[in-house]
Amino acid sequence: MRISTRQTFLNSISNMQNSQSKLADLQNQLSTGKKLNKPSDDPVAAAQVVKLNRELAQTEKFQDNIDVTQRRLELEETVLEDLNNATIRIRELTIQAGNGTLSDADRKTIATEIRGLVEYSASLMNTQDAQGEYLFAGSRGFDQPYVLGPNGSYNYVGDDGQRLIQVAPELLVPSNDSGEFLFEAASETLAVDLIPSGQGFISSLEVVNEEVFASYAAGKGDLALEVQLDTTSATPAWQYQFKDSSGAVIEGPVALPDIATGELVELNGLQFTLSEPSSSDLVIQQQVSGIKELTVADPVAATALYNQVGDITLTFDATNNQFSLTDGDGAAVSVDGQSNPFSYTEDSDLVIGGFRLDIGTPEDGETLTFGLPLADLSPVNDIAVTDITEYASAANSYGELEVQFTSATTYDLVDSSGTTILSGGDFSATPTSVSLEAPAGTSLGITLTVDSPVAGDVVKLKIPAGTETTLRPEEQKQNVLDVALELAEVLEQPLVGGEQHTALKDALSSALDKLKQVEERNLEARTTIGSRVNSLESTKTSNNEFKLFTKTALSAIEDVDFAEAISELQLEEAILQAAQASFVRIQELSLFNFIR
C-alpha cells in the first residue's frame, strides 16, 4: 500500500490534535472537579444525572414539607396542652362549686373565673400559624373557626377537613386537626332523625334513655323501620320490624293491635307512636325473574364486559343461593377472574361486572337476559294499594301474586301455589292501568300502572305490603366553651329553693361528665400528634439516607477521580510529546529531502 508524504503529515497532525484535545478535556476536568461538563461528554450518564438531580430536588421538597408540618404539629400540641390545663382548671372549679358551704357570691366568683378561662380558651382555639392561617379551621384556614354568636354561645364555622402534606413518595401526613374533631367533643344529647322527614304514620319520636339506645344502635348504622300488613289475617292487621343498615332484621315483626288509635312503642330506650298508614303510603315490591331492579353501577366495567361477551343470561340455582352467567352461545362468562357459580344473598344488592342487581327471592331455574343499553326490567311502572281491606284479604288467600301478560291488554293471575286464579283478564278499556281481580269482578285492592306490556312479560308482586322510614341516630355535640358558659350561668343564679339546688346539682354533674369527654379527646389528639411527629422524624432520617445515597451515586457519575485524571493527563502529555518528537524525524523522510 502506498503512503504519500501528505498522508503522513495529515495523520500526524490529526493524532497530535486529538492528544491536545484530550489534554484540554482532562485539564478542564481537573479544574472543575467534574468529568461531565456537558451532555455530549457521556449522554447516558448525563441522563442519569438529570434523573438523580430531580430525585434530590424532590427529596429536598419533602424535607421542607416535614419541617413545615413539624412546626404546625408542635404548635398544635402546645396549644392543646394549654387548653387541657384550662379544662382541668374549669373542672377543679366545678368540683369546688359543689361545696355546700359556698355562698351565692362565692359561686359568682367561680363563674367569673370560668368566664375568664372561656375567653382564654377561645383565643387558643382561634390560634393562627406563622402564615396567618387558623390552626383549627379544618381546610378553611383563613376563616376564624370559633365565633361568639348573638345568643352568647360559640359557633364553629370551620369544617372537618385535614391538610395532608406529602413527606415521602408514598406518605402523606395530616398537618392539622379540625376544631370539630378536637373541641366539639362533649356529648349533649342523642337525637334520631327521620329520613325522609314528615312521615305521617310515625310521630312523637324521642330517645328516652340515651345510654340504652346508644348501646342498642351501636354499629348498626341507619335503622329501617318497616310497618307492614300482617298477611296471616284476612282482616287488616299491622306489624312492625327494624332492620340494620345491612338489611338484617334486628327486631320483630311485632304485632300492632292498637295502631288504629295510635300505638305507643317503647324499644331499647326509643319511644315513638305509630299510626295506621294510608293506602297511598303502602309499597308493594315487584320482581322479575328473582330480581327487583337492574341498573348500571360502573359504566366503564359494564361496557367492557358487554363489548367482550354481548348479552348475558343469568340463571338462578335458588337451592344453593347461586347463579350462573352465560353468553349468547351458552359459554360461561367470567367476571374479575371468577366464573360460575356466583353466590348471592336474598333481598340484597350485588354488583358484578359493573351491573347492580337488586336481588329478591329467586326460584330455581329463573333466568334473565340483559345487555346494553339496559331495557326496562318490567312493564309495570307503579303498584298501588287502592283498598287496604281488599288487599289484606287477597294476600291472606293467595299469597304472592304473579301477573303473566298474555298480550298488550290481557293477563293471567297466578297465586303462590302456582294455581291460575284468573285467566284472560282484560284491561283494554284502561290500557295503561290494570286493576287486579280474582275471580273476575272481585277486586284485589291492587292497581298496576303499565307501559306497553307484551306477551310473555311476567311480574311477581311481593308480600307483605308496607311502608318504611329510616331512623338515623346522631349524637349532638357541644364544644367546651359552651359547656363552661352554661355552667357559669347556673352558678350565677342565687339558690332560693329546692328547684335551684337540683338545677345546680344537675349542671355540675353534667359539666363534669362533659369536661371528662373533652379531656379524653384532648389526650387522644395529643397522642395522635406525637405519633405523627415520630413518623416525621423517622421519615426525615430515611430521606436523609436517601439523599446521601443519591449524592453518592451522583458523585460516582459526574465527579472526577483526581488520581485517575492526573495519571491520564500525564499519559496524554507523554503521548503528545512522543508524537511531536517522532513527527520531527518523520518529516525529514520526505521524498524531496531524499532527492536533495
C-alpha positions, 0 to 999 in steps of 0.5 A, spaced: 500 500 500 502 506 498 503 512 503 504 519 500 508 524 504 501 528 505 498 522 508 503 522 513 503 529 515 495 529 515 495 523 520 500 526 524 497 532 525 490 529 526 493 524 532 497 530 535 490 534 535 486 529 538 492 528 544 491 536 545 484 535 545 484 530 550 489 534 554 484 540 554 478 535 556 482 532 562 485 539 564 478 542 564 476 536 568 481 537 573 479 544 574 472 543 575 472 537 579 467 534 574 468 529 568 461 531 565 461 538 563 456 537 558 451 532 555 455 530 549 461 528 554 457 521 556 449 522 554 447 516 558 450 518 564 448 525 563 441 522 563 442 519 569 444 525 572 438 529 570 434 523 573 438 523 580 438 531 580 430 531 580 430 525 585 434 530 590 430 536 588 424 532 590 427 529 596 429 536 598 421 538 597 419 533 602 424 535 607 421 542 607 414 539 607 416 535 614 419 541 617 413 545 615 408 540 618 413 539 624 412 546 626 404 546 625 404 539 629 408 542 635 404 548 635 398 544 635 400 540 641 402 546 645 396 549 644 392 543 646 396 542 652 394 549 654 387 548 653 387 541 657 390 545 663 384 550 662 379 544 662 382 541 668 382 548 671 374 549 669 373 542 672 377 543 679 372 549 679 366 545 678 368 540 683 369 546 688 362 549 686 359 543 689 361 545 696 355 546 700 358 551 704 359 556 698 355 562 698 351 565 692 357 570 691 362 565 692 359 561 686 359 568 682 366 568 683 367 561 680 363 563 674 367 569 673 373 565 673 370 560 668 368 566 664 375 568 664 378 561 662 372 561 656 375 567 653 382 564 654 380 558 651 377 561 645 383 565 643 387 558 643 382 555 639 382 561 634 390 560 634 393 562 627 400 559 624 406 563 622 402 564 615 396 567 618 392 561 617 387 558 623 390 552 626 383 549 627 379 551 621 379 544 618 381 546 610 378 553 611 384 556 614 383 563 613 376 563 616 376 564 624 373 557 626 370 559 633 365 565 633 361 568 639 354 568 636 348 573 638 345 568 643 352 568 647 354 561 645 360 559 640 359 557 633 364 553 629 364 555 622 370 551 620 369 544 617 372 537 618 377 537 613 385 535 614 391 538 610 395 532 608 402 534 606 406 529 602 413 527 606 415 521 602 413 518 595 408 514 598 406 518 605 402 523 606 401 526 613 395 530 616 398 537 618 392 539 622 386 537 626 379 540 625 376 544 631 370 539 630 374 533 631 378 536 637 373 541 641 366 539 639 367 533 643 362 533 649 356 529 648 349 533 649 344 529 647 342 523 642 337 525 637 334 520 631 332 523 625 327 521 620 329 520 613 325 522 609 322 527 614 314 528 615 312 521 615 305 521 617 304 514 620 310 515 625 310 521 630 312 523 637 319 520 636 324 521 642 330 517 645 328 516 652 334 513 655 340 515 651 345 510 654 340 504 652 339 506 645 346 508 644 348 501 646 342 498 642 344 502 635 351 501 636 354 499 629 348 498 626 348 504 622 341 507 619 335 503 622 329 501 617 323 501 620 318 497 616 310 497 618 307 492 614 300 488 613 300 482 617 298 477 611 296 471 616 289 475 617 284 476 612 282 482 616 287 488 616 292 487 621 299 491 622 306 489 624 312 492 625 320 490 624 327 494 624 332 492 620 340 494 620 343 498 615 345 491 612 338 489 611 338 484 617 332 484 621 334 486 628 327 486 631 320 483 630 315 483 626 311 485 632 304 485 632 300 492 632 293 491 635 292 498 637 295 502 631 288 504 629 288 509 635 295 510 635 300 505 638 305 507 643 312 503 642 317 503 647 324 499 644 331 499 647 330 506 650 326 509 643 319 511 644 315 513 638 307 512 636 305 509 630 299 510 626 295 506 621 298 508 614 294 510 608 293 506 602 297 511 598 303 510 603 303 502 602 309 499 597 308 493 594 315 490 591 315 487 584 320 482 581 322 479 575 325 473 574 328 473 582 330 480 581 327 487 583 331 492 579 337 492 574 341 498 573 348 500 571 353 501 577 360 502 573 359 504 566 366 503 564 366 495 567 359 494 564 361 496 557 367 492 557 364 486 559 358 487 554 363 489 548 367 482 550 361 477 551 354 481 548 348 479 552 348 475 558 343 470 561 343 469 568 340 463 571 338 462 578 340 455 582 335 458 588 337 451 592 344 453 593 343 461 593 347 461 586 347 463 579 350 462 573 352 467 567 352 465 560 353 468 553 349 468 547 352 461 545 351 458 552 359 459 554 360 461 561 362 468 562 367 470 567 367 476 571 374 479 575 377 472 574 371 468 577 366 464 573 360 460 575 357 459 580 356 466 583 353 466 590 348 471 592 344 473 598 336 474 598 333 481 598 340 484 597 344 488 592 350 485 588 354 488 583 358 484 578 361 486 572 359 493 573 351 491 573 347 492 580 342 487 581 337 488 586 336 481 588 329 478 591 327 471 592 329 467 586 326 460 584 330 455 581 331 455 574 329 463 573 333 466 568 334 473 565 337 476 559 340 483 559 345 487 555 346 494 553 343 499 553 339 496 559 331 495 557 326 496 562 326 490 567 318 490 567 312 493 564 309 495 570 311 502 572 307 503 579 303 498 584 298 501 588 294 499 594 287 502 592 283 498 598 287 496 604 281 491 606 281 488 599 288 487 599 289 484 606 284 479 604 287 477 597 294 476 600 291 472 606 288 467 600 293 467 595 299 469 597 304 472 592 301 474 586 304 473 579 301 477 573 303 473 566 301 478 560 298 474 555 298 480 550 298 488 550 291 488 554 290 481 557 293 477 563 293 471 567 293 471 575 297 466 578 297 465 586 303 462 590 301 455 589 302 456 582 294 455 581 291 460 575 286 464 579 284 468 573 285 467 566 284 472 560 283 478 564 282 484 560 284 491 561 283 494 554 278 499 556 284 502 561 290 500 557 295 503 561 292 501 568 290 494 570 286 493 576 287 486 579 281 481 580 280 474 582 275 471 580 273 476 575 269 482 578 272 481 585 277 486 586 284 485 589 285 492 592 291 492 587 292 497 581 298 496 576 300 502 572 303 499 565 307 501 559 306 497 553 306 490 556 307 484 551 306 477 551 310 473 555 312 479 560 311 476 567 311 480 574 311 477 581 308 482 586 311 481 593 308 480 600 307 483 605 305 490 603 308 496 607 311 502 608 318 504 611 322 510 614 329 510 616 331 512 623 338 515 623 341 516 630 346 522 631 349 524 637 349 532 638 355 535 640 357 541 644 364 544 644 367 546 651 366 553 651 359 552 651 359 547 656 363 552 661 358 558 659 352 554 661 355 552 667 357 559 669 350 561 668 347 556 673 352 558 678 350 565 677 343 564 679 342 565 687 339 558 690 332 560 693 329 553 693 329 546 692 328 547 684 335 551 684 339 546 688 337 540 683 338 545 677 345 546 680 346 539 682 344 537 675 349 542 671 355 540 675 354 533 674 353 534 667 359 539 666 363 534 669 361 528 665 362 533 659 369 536 661 371 528 662 369 527 654 373 533 652 379 531 656 379 524 653 379 527 646 384 532 648 389 526 650 387 522 644 389 528 639 395 529 643 397 522 642 395 522 635 400 528 634 406 525 637 405 519 633 405 523 627 411 527 629 415 520 630 413 518 623 416 525 621 422 524 624 423 517 622 421 519 615 426 525 615 432 520 617 430 515 611 430 521 606 436 523 609 439 516 607 436 517 601 439 523 599 446 521 601 445 515 597 443 519 591 449 524 592 453 518 592 451 515 586 451 522 583 458 523 585 460 516 582 457 519 575 459 526 574 465 527 579 472 526 577 477 521 580 483 526 581 488 520 581 485 517 575 485 524 571 492 526 573 495 519 571 491 520 564 493 527 563 500 525 564 499 519 559 496 524 554 502 529 555 507 523 554 503 521 548 503 528 545 510 529 546 512 522 543 508 524 537 511 531 536 518 528 537 517 522 532 513 527 527 520 531 527 524 525 524 518 523 520 518 529 516 525 529 514 523 522 510 520 526 505 521 524 498 524 531 496 529 531 502 531 524 499 532 527 492 536 533 495 
